[in-house]
Amino acid sequence: MPVRDSSLVNYVFYQVGWFACVLGASWHRPWAGFAVGLLLLVAHFVLSSRPERDLKLVVVAVVAGLIVELMLIATGTYRFTSGTVVAALPPAWLLLMWAQFATTFPFSLKPIVMKPVAAALFGAIGGPLAFVAGQGLGAVTLLPPVSLSLLRLAVSWGIAMTVLSAVAREELRREGSLASPDIGMSRP
């Protein structure tokens, strides 16, 4: 199987998109990071063998992300260094990251999203770690008390990943690709 047909391409797209969005925000050029992330998202859809499924996952993830981010912003969990148009709303680059994240569910994160407990733990640990990394790179500031901010992130991301993994499992079950360890990204 060629490299472009593997979960490796999916993982690289997501990681490059994550860094583009975070560094764009930290360098006060959030639209540059957004543009790179959007280009990678479009590339994912061009290569995807099941773009309709991927679009469903992206829409669900962006809606879930919007709800999660609105709650976290409202509870004083963090603030962004750039890219916000309205302080109470998450920046576009952050919602794009939710879209990019959804593209990993049937590919590079498939082994995790197929297991509800693993997905919840992944969210509860990975969500806060991503925001700590984002703070370290200068894109976001966790607000004090930081321990409470991290707890809110852990709970909200644990719940979000539980819900998103259930949606991803149902989509994969519906298309009959649960048995496949790796779903190719190119069209047949």
Secondary structure, 3 states (H helix, E strand, C coil): CCHHHCHHHHHHHHHHHHHHHHHHHHCCCHHHHHHHHHHHHHHHHHHCCCHHHHHHHHHHHHHHHHHHHHHHHHCCCEEECCCCCCCCCCCHHHHHHHHHHHCCCCCCCHHHHCCHHHHHHHHHHHHHHHHHHHHHHCCEEECCCHHHHHHHHHHHHHHHHHHHHHHHHHHHHHHCCCCCCCCCCCCC
